[in-house]
Amino acid sequence: MGPEVLYLDASIAVVSKPAMLMVEPDRFGNPNLQDWAEKEFGGITWAVHRLDRPTSGLVVLARKKYSCTHLMRQFEMRTVKKRYKLKSHIELPEGTWNWEDFLKKDHLNFKSIIVSKDEGKRASLRGERIDSNSAEVELFTGRYHQIRAQASHRGYPILGDVFYGGNAWDNEGVALHASYLSFHHPKTNEELTFDSETNRF
């Protein structure tokens, strides 16, 4: 199944990315969302934020240079709201919980590790349990593999995420889906909000 277009105008596009599709081109020429969008919509497209390859869900793409600049500023100012749904094979904590850590990217092994405050960058999120094995998570920072690393560190690895200690499953990617995205339109300044469900878990 390919990307699903939720919104499209001359300035931006919002799509739901399937798991295992990269967001940006790599040096190996793998299929990616940016190339797909340029072929689908015409013109140049900029990916202003990323989702891990095995993660599915909402991505906003810029179709004009001013849109790219405006959206990147919103991400830098942390005014963009992002929420994810996840599933673990381990029972999750009840209620609402806040996780705060310091992460460092391990470039050799392509993963994030929890380190001391002096060594890493702050990583913060809030989670709320949906049922015994599922939760909704709101990101306050956008670190590399943040949710996956923080969940694994606490003993709740994401289903399918064998890279971080999760159990293997039969679906593609991992049981992590970018389900909510809210930002201001770069031209009209209107607040736009998008929800996306997944049938993968």
N, C-alpha and C positions, 0 to 999 in steps of 0.2 A: 504494500500500500504506500502511495506517495504522500507528499505533504498536502495538508488540507488548508485552503486559503480561507481565513476568517474575515479579513479586511484588506481592501486594496484601493488606493487612490494614487495620484501623481507623486505624492511625497513619501509614502510608506506602504509597507505590506506587513500584515500580521499572519503568520502561518503556524500550524501545529506540525512539528517535525516528527517523523517516525523514528523509532529507536534504530540505531546503527547507521543513520545518515549523518555524516559530518556537517558542521555548519559552514566552515570555510574550506577553500581548496588547500590541499597539502602537496608536498613535493612528489608524491607517488601518483597523482592524478585520480584519487578516489572520488566517487560521486559525492557531491556536497550540495547543501541547500543554496548557497550563494550562486553557483553556476546554474542550478535548476531554476532559480528565480529569474536570472538574466535571460535564460532561454524562454521561460514561460511568459514573462512580462515585457521583455525588451529593455534595452538600456542597461546602465551600470547599477549594480546593487551593492550596498555595504552592509555587512553584518556588524551591528554595534554592540552585541553581546553574544555570549556563547552558551551552548548546552553541551555537556559531555556527549560523545558519540553514542554510548549505550542508553542515554536518557532521551525520553520522548517529551513533546510538549511545545509550549508557546515560545515563539521567537518573533521579535520585531525587526524588520529590515528597512534600511533607508534607501530611497530611490533618487534622492537629490543630495548634493553635497551639504547644503544648509541643514537638511534633515539629519544627516549623519552627525554633524557638529552639535546640533541642538539635543539630540537624543543621547549622545555620549556625555554631554554635560549633565543631563538628568541622572544618568547612571553614576557619574562621578560624585554628584551631590547627594546620592542615595535617596532621591525622591521617587524613583521607580519602585513599585511594590510588586514583589514576586512571591508566589506560594507554590508549593509542590505537594504531591501526594506520594507516599512511599509505603512499601510493605516489607516486613522482615519475617523470617521464619521463627524469630524469637519474640516472645510476648513483650510488648512495649509498655513503658511506664504509664500509669493511669493519669488522667487529667491533663494539665498544661505544664510544660517544662521548658526551661531556658538552658541552652548549652553555649558556653563561652570557652574558647580555647585559643591557642596560638598555633598556626599552621606554617609549615615550611615545605616547599616543593622539593621533592627528591627527584632531580633531573635524570639521574641514572636509571631509576626504576619507574619513572613516569607516574608517581603517586604523591599524595600529601601525607605528611607525618605530623603528629602532635609534638610540639617542642616547648621550651620555656619561653616566657615573655620576651626575653632578650634576643632569642634566636628567630622568632617567627612573627607572622602578621596576625592581628586579632581576627577571629572568626566567631560570629555571633548569629544565633538563630533561636526561634521559638517554635515549639512543637505542641500539637494537641492530638491526643489519641482519638481515632475514629472508632476502632474496634480493637480487639486484643493484638492484632498484628499489623494494623494500618494506622497511619497518622497523616495529618496535614502539617506542613512545615513552612514557616515564613522566614525568609532570609533577610538578615540585616547587613550582611557583608557578602561579597561574591568571590570567595577564594576558590582556588583550583581544587576540584573534587571535594568541596567543603562538606556537603551533607553526607556523602559517602564515607569520608574519613571520620567525621565526628560521630556518626552512627556506629561505625565499626569500633571506634575507640571505646565506646560505652557498652559494647557487647551486643549491639543490635544491628548487625550487618544487613544490608539491603538484599532482598531475595534476588538471586541471579548474579550478584556482584561477587563472584569468586575471587576477584582481584583484591577485595577487602574482607574476605572471610565469609561471604554469604554462600548459602546453599545454591547449587545449580538448579535451574528450572528449564521448562520446555519452550518458553517464549524467547523472543529476541531481546537483547539488551538486558537492562536491569529494571527492577520494579520501582522506578522513580520517574515521575511525570510532572512537568512544569504545567500546573493546572490553572494558574491565575496570573494575570499581568495587567498592571495599571500604570499609565504614564500620560503625559500631556502631548497632544499633537503638535509637531514642530512648527506648523504654519498657523493653525487656528488657536492654539493653546487650550483647546478643549480637552478635558480629561476623558481618556478612553480606557475602558475596562473590558477585559476578555476572560472568559472561562472556557476550559477545555477538559472534557472527560476522557478517560481511556478505558478500553475494554481488555487491556493486557493483564490487569490484575484488579 
